[in-house]
Amino acid sequence: MDADPKSKSVNRPRTSKKAAGKMPDFKAPTINPKTTKKQSALEQRRRQELEDKMKNEMRLIEENKKRYEKQNGIKKVVQTMYSALDNTKLKDQAKSTQLKKKINDMKKSEVSNKLKIQEMIEKGRSKDFLIERYEREKHEKAGNLNALQALQLVRDTIIKYGLDPQKI
């Protein structure tokens, strides 16, 4: 009885499919050291770019905060200046109304004053009275002039620093 290789009863040594060459062994891809260096350099560069971008954004945010704080400070100063101007305007308006009342009173009493002046001229005391009256009016005008000079000073400071009240 010769052994027939095709028969099933023959005992043959069994081999695995890998050994038979039907399925190749799986090998992990070999890593080229040059490509890993390039990849790590690229990753490093990307990380550095992202860090630079974040730093730049943080710097811009800080600059914007400082600019905003500075603008708010200027606005507050200008607002206080304008409130001071408004207060002085109100005071000046009150003074001007008082002056207008005085002028009206003087106009009303002017007729009677003319009569008194004529009487004083006749008596010879009119020059002293007119000089005193002139000095009194001069002092009143000087007080109004001081208020106007204060307003002009505030206006000049606004112009000097280039502040535009309409843009604020």
C-alpha positions in Angstrom: 0.0 0.0 0.0 1.6 3.0 -1.2 0.6 6.2 0.3 -1.5 8.2 -2.0 -0.9 11.8 -1.4 -4.5 12.7 -2.4 -6.2 10.4 0.0 -7.6 11.7 3.2 -6.4 8.9 5.3 -2.8 9.8 4.8 -1.3 11.5 7.8 0.4 14.6 6.6 1.9 17.2 8.8 -0.4 20.2 9.1 1.0 23.6 8.4 -0.6 27.0 9.2 -1.9 29.2 6.5 0.9 31.7 7.2 3.5 29.1 6.8 1.9 28.0 3.6 2.4 31.5 2.2 -1.2 32.3 1.7 -1.3 35.2 4.2 1.7 37.4 4.6 2.9 38.4 8.1 1.6 41.9 9.2 4.5 44.2 9.8 4.2 47.6 11.4 5.3 50.3 8.9 8.8 51.3 9.5 9.2 54.9 10.7 11.6 57.0 8.7 13.5 59.1 11.2 13.8 62.0 8.7 10.0 62.3 8.3 9.5 62.3 12.1 12.0 65.1 12.5 10.2 67.1 9.8 6.8 66.4 11.4 8.0 67.3 14.9 9.6 70.5 13.5 6.3 71.4 11.7 4.3 70.7 14.9 6.8 72.8 16.9 6.4 75.6 14.4 2.6 75.4 14.5 2.6 75.5 18.3 4.9 78.5 18.2 2.6 80.3 15.7 -0.4 79.6 17.9 1.4 80.8 21.0 2.5 84.0 19.2 -1.1 84.5 17.9 -2.5 84.2 21.4 0.1 86.5 22.8 -0.7 89.1 20.1 -4.4 88.8 20.8 -3.8 89.3 24.6 -1.6 92.3 23.9 -4.3 93.8 21.6 -6.9 93.2 24.3 -4.8 95.0 26.9 -4.2 97.9 24.6 -7.9 98.2 23.9 -8.6 98.2 27.7 -6.0 100.9 28.3 -7.4 103.0 25.4 -10.9 102.6 26.7 -9.8 103.6 30.2 -8.0 106.7 28.9 -11.0 107.7 26.8 -13.3 107.3 29.8 -11.0 109.4 31.8 -11.0 112.2 29.2 -14.7 112.0 28.9 -15.1 112.4 32.7 -12.8 115.4 32.7 -14.7 117.0 29.9 -18.0 116.3 31.5 -16.8 117.9 34.7 -15.6 120.9 32.8 -18.9 121.2 31.0 -20.8 120.8 34.3 -18.6 123.6 35.7 -19.4 125.6 32.6 -23.1 125.0 33.0 -22.9 126.0 36.6 -21.1 129.2 35.7 -23.6 129.8 32.9 -26.5 129.5 35.3 -24.7 131.8 37.7 -24.0 134.3 34.9 -27.6 134.1 33.8 -28.8 134.8 37.3 -26.4 137.7 37.5 -27.5 139.0 34.1 -31.2 138.8 35.1 -30.3 140.7 38.3 -28.4 143.2 36.3 -31.3 143.5 33.9 -33.6 144.1 36.8 -31.2 146.7 38.2 -31.0 148.4 34.8 -34.8 148.5 34.6 -35.0 149.8 38.1 -32.4 152.4 37.2 -34.3 153.4 34.0 -37.4 153.7 36.1 -35.7 155.7 38.7 -33.6 157.6 36.2 -36.2 160.2 35.8 -36.3 160.8 39.5 -32.5 160.6 39.6 -32.3 163.3 36.9 -34.4 165.5 39.1 -32.2 164.7 42.1 -29.1 165.4 40.0 -30.4 168.7 38.9 -31.1 169.6 42.5 -27.6 168.5 43.5 -26.1 170.5 40.7 -27.9 173.4 42.0 -26.6 172.7 45.4 -23.0 172.0 44.0 -22.6 168.5 45.3 -23.3 166.8 41.9 -19.7 166.1 41.0 -19.0 164.0 44.1 -22.2 162.0 43.5 -21.4 161.4 39.9 -17.8 160.2 40.7 -19.1 157.8 43.4 -21.7 156.4 41.0 -19.1 156.0 38.3 -16.8 154.1 40.7 -19.6 151.8 41.8 -20.5 150.9 38.3 -16.9 150.4 37.4 -16.5 147.8 40.2 -19.7 146.0 39.1 -18.4 145.8 35.6 -15.0 144.4 36.8 -16.9 141.6 38.6 -18.7 140.7 35.4 -15.4 140.9 33.5 -13.8 138.4 36.0 -16.6 135.9 35.3 -16.2 136.3 31.6 -12.4 135.7 31.9 -13.0 132.5 33.8 -15.3 131.2 31.0 -12.7 132.2 28.4 -10.1 130.3 30.3 -12.2 127.1 30.3 -12.9 127.5 26.6 -9.2 128.0 25.9 -8.2 124.8 27.8 -10.8 122.9 25.7 -9.4 124.3 22.5 -5.8 123.8 23.7 -6.2 120.1 24.3 -8.2 119.6 21.1 -11.3 118.3 22.7 -14.4 118.5 20.6 -17.6 118.6 22.7 -19.8 117.3 19.8 -17.7 114.1 19.3 -17.6 113.2 23.0 
